[in-house]
Amino acid sequence: MNRTYRSLSTACVHGGEALDPTTRSIPTPIYQSAVYAFSSMKDVMAYNLGVEDGTEGYMYSRPMSPTQRALERKIAALESGEDALALSSGMAAITTAIMTLAKQGDELISTDMVYGGTYSFLKNKLPELGVKTHFVDTRNIEAASELVSERTKVLFIETPTNPDLRIANIQRAVEIAKKHHLTLMVDNTFATPVNQVPIELGAEVVLISTTKYYGGHNDLIGGAIVGPRSFIVSARKTLKIFGGTVDPFAAYLTLRGIKTMALRVERHNSNALRVAQYLEQHPKVKRVYYPGLKSHPQHELAKRQMKGFGGVVCFELESEKKAVEFVEGLKIIIHGLSLGGVESLISMPVYSSHYYLTPQELERVGLNNRMVRLSVGIEGVEDLIADIEGALERL
Ligand SMILES: *Cc1c(COP(=O)(O)O)cnc(C)c1O
């Protein structure tokens, strides 16, 4: 599409950035400024009237600042979007994107296994504002067609899902959205553009928690919206009201992280596949969920829409007690939330990402207390497998 480079690795390094115009600094500097001088009264009036499209000139850093803008250009290049908006967190990106479109009386359709914060927003917060969300099985996106009414505005999907790596068919979602004139939004956090580029498959808007693979070092919180320029201009107006602005330092860290994202994600992919294959043949492991395994029920679909299968592996041990002992018995892999960083992290979804669900809801969505979610880092895979082997032996 609008990619300037043949390889995503090149876009990670060079995309969206130019030499600093005043100093020729190669890395984009941290512009630690809140306010910029007007050049004329005409500028002031343009600002007052809100006619600026949000891409020309800097005045006040809530809607836009220079380090943020460089990050936005880079993310747009990577996700094949016309433009992007960088924000303070993945949740700021998701809520800002939805609040840009949803009005009282509107309806949304979402896949059922979305990120916990997204689920709370759709299920609990939006109804207070008169916006209703219907949920559809991630693996059966066709069923969304039956939920469409004249009030439906948005089709929201997340793929692969947290924690058990279900796949939503992006192509099908595009067809449904086109047929019913819905805006298709895809949370691409788990896959990253290294593995999947939803806009190239026809999605309109992509949402990202840059906290995860984009930043990649477990040292920042950030998010982004990618889409058509007109949508990004509107979303920036929403950001101006809600104020989920990315700090210049976090924007800088994200830019720095992105330069190695293609390399890192390739290593996450290969390490995770090796770990998943190892776990699958181990007698103490009951079940492994990883879209790169032939045993994954949607492996063929995953192969069609993804170039690699990502760094998250989910698996089940014999009992809750064994799962707890396993997590606590690891020496290199760290017991912690989040994913997508260079360090391997492990957690039990029922006690972390999905703690908000009741036992009945867990059962209904197919999660249980024997499951562990491993975000495979970029360490040497021999060390990770030895760590897992040791903890399994001690069970
Ligand atoms: C982490 C995450 C989010 C939320 O991002 P924050 O940066 O924590 O606000 C949204 N979607 C997915 C898939 C995530 O993993």
PDBQT file of the ligand as one rigid body, heavy atoms in Angstrom, charges set to zero:
ROOT
HETATM    1  C1  LIG A 401      -2.325  -4.402  26.981  1.00  0.00    +0.000 C 
HETATM    2  C2  LIG A 401      -3.384  -4.424  25.961  1.00  0.00    +0.000 A 
HETATM    3  C3  LIG A 401      -4.279  -3.351  25.821  1.00  0.00    +0.000 A 
HETATM    4  C4  LIG A 401      -4.259  -2.151  26.735  1.00  0.00    +0.000 C 
HETATM    5  O1  LIG A 401      -3.084  -1.436  26.607  1.00  0.00    +0.000 OA
HETATM    6  P1  LIG A 401      -2.454  -0.501  27.762  1.00  0.00    +0.000 P 
HETATM    7  O2  LIG A 401      -1.255   0.064  27.105  1.00  0.00    +0.000 OA
HETATM    8  O3  LIG A 401      -2.152  -1.392  28.933  1.00  0.00    +0.000 OA
HETATM    9  O4  LIG A 401      -3.496   0.521  28.109  1.00  0.00    +0.000 OA
HETATM   10  C5  LIG A 401      -5.228  -3.426  24.815  1.00  0.00    +0.000 A 
HETATM   11  N1  LIG A 401      -5.310  -4.496  24.005  1.00  0.00    +0.000 NA
HETATM   12  C6  LIG A 401      -4.472  -5.548  24.118  1.00  0.00    +0.000 A 
HETATM   13  C7  LIG A 401      -4.625  -6.701  23.202  1.00  0.00    +0.000 C 
HETATM   14  C8  LIG A 401      -3.482  -5.554  25.105  1.00  0.00    +0.000 A 
HETATM   15  O5  LIG A 401      -2.675  -6.607  25.227  1.00  0.00    +0.000 OA
ENDROOT
TORSDOF 0
